[in-house]
Amino acid sequence: MNSEAQNLDGTYEVIDDRPTIIFEREYLVAPSQLWTTVATAPAMSRWFPSRVQLNAHQGGGIVFTGDPHMESSTGTVTNWEPERHWSFTWGDSEIDISVEPSGEGSKLTFIEFLEAENTAARNAAGWHVCLHAMQSVLTGDTMTTPLDWEPVYRGYADKALPTGAVVPGINDRN
């Protein structure tokens, strides 16, 4: 397992009776660059697990397509504060993304309010891999090796994040 996979920085909490995973990461880029990367469809489609179409305003729609492990789906933008914060529904989950200045760069707070507790390790591993890819998008480093999801998942399971959810493409076959 590489060092990024060992640096399992996603945490699990219960917030307002909802199981939640949280990532807080610092980036040496301007907040406007981080915002563009996390809140515009072309940039999101480079690190997000699906291609994204986004109608960027509160109440706007969001469409996810092209993930080989999931059906296409839609969601709704539930909060839109340009350059700072936005959130959207994705199935029975809600994703909450905040960007703020920090030191010489920016801080990202990425939260998923989960549909079920047993999805915590699976989803934390998925977002961990995505945020690793996002780092490459931010730096323009095309040589960064993508993370292998399964060792990251095992690491989050070993950290005692709840497990048991079906893993699309792995244990959902009859």
Secondary structure, DSSP 8 states (H G I E B T S, - for coil): --HHHH----EEEEETTEEEEEEEEEESS-HHHHHHHHHSHHHHHHHSSSEEEE--STT-EEEEE--TTS--EEEEEEEEETTTEEEEEETTEEEEEEEEEETTEEEEEEEEE-SSGGGHHHHHHHHHHHHHHHHHHHHT-TT-----HHHHHHHHHHTT----S--TTTT---
